[in-house]
C-alpha cells in the first residue's frame, strides 16, 4: 500500500500541505509533481496484480499513464463529489471501473457511458483507538456556516461542545494557513489523525454528523461514529437505508430537535448507551471497509 499524501518527514508534510492548500500556484504544481513521482515509483516497484486507487485527483495525467502501462485491473474509488475534485469526464472515461459514494455522480457517469458503481463509505474496523471521554457533543470536520450555527446553538442551550479541524482550530499556524481569523465562538481543537478522532467520537456525549446541502453521499462519519460506539446524530433522515433510526442512530431535522436529543443523552445515559451498542453492532455486521472491499473486488474480475 502506498499513501501518496502521507508525509514521511517534515519536508514532505510541508509539500503535501502546499499541494492541497495552494491550488493552481507554481509551488502547488511542483509539490504535486513530487507526489506523483513518488506514487509512480511505488507502482512500478510493487508489480501489483490489481490496483485500487483512492481519489488520486492530485496525481495527474502522468500517474494514469503509468497505470495504463502497468496493465493491471484497476478500480478508482471516489469518496467525495466530482465537483470537489480535479477530474475531467475524458480522464474518467479512460481510467476504467469507478466506484463512488455519490449516487448523483454514479448516475452522471453512467449517462456519459462510464462504468460506475455506487459504493458507500464505511468504518475502518481494523484501526486501533482508545475512547477519550469528554462529556461534550463533538464535531469532526470542515467548518461551514451551518455547522458553526448548530454548534453554537447547542452551546447556547448549555450543552458542552467541541469541534475539531484546522478551520476550527485556534492554533496560530492553523489560523494563518486557513485565514480563519474569527473565532468560531466554541471550544475547538486541531486536525486529528484517524485513531485520535475515533477516540474522540467514542468518548463524546454525542458525535455529530452535519452534512447540510453540500453532500450527496453519506460521509465517512456516518459509519465511523456508530462504528466506534459513539452516539451518532445525523441530519439526514435517509440514513435509514443503513441504520434503524431511533435504535441504532438518531436523526435531527432542526436545531431544536438536535438540542432535545443531546439533552436526553445527558439525562438518560442508559438510553444513549443502548443506541451506541446497537449502532456499533450494525456497523460491524454490515458497514466496515472490509465489507466495502467485496464490491471493489467484483470490479477487478
Secondary structure as the mmCIF struct_conf table of DSSP 4:
data_model
#
loop_
_struct_conf.conf_type_id
_struct_conf.id
_struct_conf.beg_label_comp_id
_struct_conf.beg_label_asym_id
_struct_conf.beg_label_seq_id
_struct_conf.end_label_comp_id
_struct_conf.end_label_asym_id
_struct_conf.end_label_seq_id
TURN_TY1_P TURN_TY1_P1 UNK A 4 UNK A 5
BEND BEND1 UNK A 8 UNK A 9
HELX_RH_AL_P HELX_RH_AL_P1 UNK A 10 UNK A 21
BEND BEND2 UNK A 22 UNK A 22
TURN_TY1_P TURN_TY1_P2 UNK A 23 UNK A 24
BEND BEND3 UNK A 25 UNK A 25
HELX_RH_AL_P HELX_RH_AL_P2 UNK A 26 UNK A 46
BEND BEND4 UNK A 49 UNK A 49
STRN STRN1 UNK A 50 UNK A 54
BEND BEND5 UNK A 55 UNK A 55
TURN_TY1_P TURN_TY1_P3 UNK A 57 UNK A 59
HELX_RH_AL_P HELX_RH_AL_P3 UNK A 61 UNK A 70
TURN_TY1_P TURN_TY1_P4 UNK A 71 UNK A 71
STRN STRN2 UNK A 73 UNK A 78
BEND BEND6 UNK A 80 UNK A 80
HELX_RH_3T_P HELX_RH_3T_P1 UNK A 82 UNK A 84
BEND BEND7 UNK A 85 UNK A 85
HELX_RH_AL_P HELX_RH_AL_P4 UNK A 89 UNK A 95
STRN STRN3 UNK A 98 UNK A 100
BEND BEND8 UNK A 101 UNK A 101
HELX_RH_AL_P HELX_RH_AL_P5 UNK A 103 UNK A 111
TURN_TY1_P TURN_TY1_P5 UNK A 112 UNK A 113
STRN STRN4 UNK A 116 UNK A 118
STRN STRN5 UNK A 123 UNK A 123
TURN_TY1_P TURN_TY1_P6 UNK A 125 UNK A 126
BEND BEND9 UNK A 135 UNK A 136
STRN STRN6 UNK A 137 UNK A 140
BEND BEND10 UNK A 141 UNK A 141
HELX_RH_AL_P HELX_RH_AL_P6 UNK A 145 UNK A 156
TURN_TY1_P TURN_TY1_P7 UNK A 157 UNK A 158
STRN STRN7 UNK A 161 UNK A 164
BEND BEND11 UNK A 165 UNK A 165
TURN_TY1_P TURN_TY1_P8 UNK A 166 UNK A 168
HELX_RH_AL_P HELX_RH_AL_P7 UNK A 172 UNK A 178
TURN_TY1_P TURN_TY1_P9 UNK A 179 UNK A 179
BEND BEND12 UNK A 182 UNK A 182
BEND BEND13 UNK A 185 UNK A 186
STRN STRN8 UNK A 188 UNK A 189
HELX_RH_AL_P HELX_RH_AL_P8 UNK A 194 UNK A 203
BEND BEND14 UNK A 204 UNK A 205
STRN STRN9 UNK A 206 UNK A 209
TURN_TY1_P TURN_TY1_P10 UNK A 212 UNK A 213
BEND BEND15 UNK A 214 UNK A 214
BEND BEND16 UNK A 216 UNK A 217
TURN_TY1_P TURN_TY1_P11 UNK A 220 UNK A 220
HELX_RH_AL_P HELX_RH_AL_P9 UNK A 221 UNK A 227
TURN_TY1_P TURN_TY1_P12 UNK A 228 UNK A 229
STRN STRN10 UNK A 232 UNK A 234
BEND BEND17 UNK A 235 UNK A 235
HELX_RH_3T_P HELX_RH_3T_P2 UNK A 237 UNK A 241
TURN_TY1_P TURN_TY1_P13 UNK A 242 UNK A 242
BEND BEND18 UNK A 243 UNK A 243
STRN STRN11 UNK A 245 UNK A 245
TURN_TY1_P TURN_TY1_P14 UNK A 246 UNK A 248
STRN STRN12 UNK A 249 UNK A 249
STRN STRN13 UNK A 250 UNK A 251
BEND BEND19 UNK A 253 UNK A 254
HELX_RH_AL_P HELX_RH_AL_P10 UNK A 255 UNK A 267
HELX_RH_AL_P HELX_RH_AL_P11 UNK A 269 UNK A 286
STRN STRN14 UNK A 288 UNK A 288
HELX_RH_AL_P HELX_RH_AL_P12 UNK A 289 UNK A 300
#
